[in-house]
Amino acid sequence: MERRVVISTIQLPWRRSSSELERIKAENLGLIFESLEEAGKRGSDVTVFGEIANFVHIPWTKENFDRYLDTVPGPITERLGNIAQRYSMNIIAPLFAITEGKIRNTAVIIDRSGEVVGQYFKVHLPLEEAKWAVPGEEILTFDMDFGRIGIMICMDIEYPEQALVLMIKGAELIFFPHLQSSWGEVDWEIRYRSRAIDTGLYLVSSSYGIEKGDSWRPGMLLGRSGIVAPDGIILAEASRYAGIVTREIDLEQKRLSNFHFADGDYNRTLAILSSRRPELYGELINPASKERALRSIRETPKNSGCGDKQNYW
């Protein structure tokens, strides 16, 4: 039995045509809606775009939050819902928005009928983001009409534990909207391919790219949005340039492995789950290690080789 799903990942252009905030905001929304229309015309069952796409290029100040932050639910989710309904398409919409009275880095989940059916709030926030946004309190999975999904946003991928929790909770597909630049291409690619291998799940990444005719150089947004198979193979990718990647996958096509079991090949996800030793993993949830690290950071002089301060994403 097959369970075929047509997935689109949108790689929005990073560059904006204006420095005026009103026009930037309008362009942000216009690019989101226009790209989703194209994904819908392709017959996509589910589509995702990049992290905080509604708010990129707008400086983070209280004044700008008061003026330009969207509210969930609100006009933006109504417009997204209309597109979802028109094309009978599920949408994973990563937004920087006010929801339940709090600023959140959220992925809003909209079903084919246009209804908001859930939100995932980014759990791991960089320091600058944490000054404004409230982190998520739970690693969630969501049941869609094609299967169960999980979401990780940007820095969440730093932590293998999060992908493993999604696997334990029954996710079959992980969506990974993000921004990527300063940590390097090899670093990023290894991480999202590894999360697929660690769990035996499909992973769909979505970031930002450059415009056709621009030249890419190190330090710019990497692009590379795509779809990764459970064995870590990249099935489809957007390369450097803004655009939309669409690919059909079969969620019943599991990765088979003789890992742990000598008498035959089994679904790798089940093999991983069945051979775990959770009784030995207590140190992973012991807060003492976090406190020791925080003390060490506080005692370390600033500017001591901690990396690129401008690109904290």
ZIFEN-V514655 format. One record per run of one state. SS is the DSSP state (h for helix, s for strand, l for the rest). FROM is the first residue (numbers start at 1). TO is the last residue. If there is no record, write none. Layout:
SS/FROM/TO, SS/FROM/TO
//
This chain:
l/1/3, s/4/13, l/14/20, h/21/41, l/42/45, s/46/48, l/49/61, h/62/68, l/69/69, s/70/72, l/73/74, h/75/87, l/88/89, s/90/99, l/100/101, s/102/110, l/111/115, s/116/121, l/122/126, h/127/130, l/131/140, s/141/143, l/144/147, s/148/153, h/154/158, l/159/159, h/160/168, l/169/172, s/173/177, l/178/184, h/185/199, l/200/201, s/202/206, l/207/207, s/208/210, l/211/225, s/226/228, l/229/233, s/234/237, l/238/240, s/241/241, l/242/242, s/243/250, l/251/255, s/256/257, l/258/265, s/266/267, h/268/274, l/275/277, h/278/280, l/281/281, h/282/285, l/286/287, h/288/299, l/300/313
//
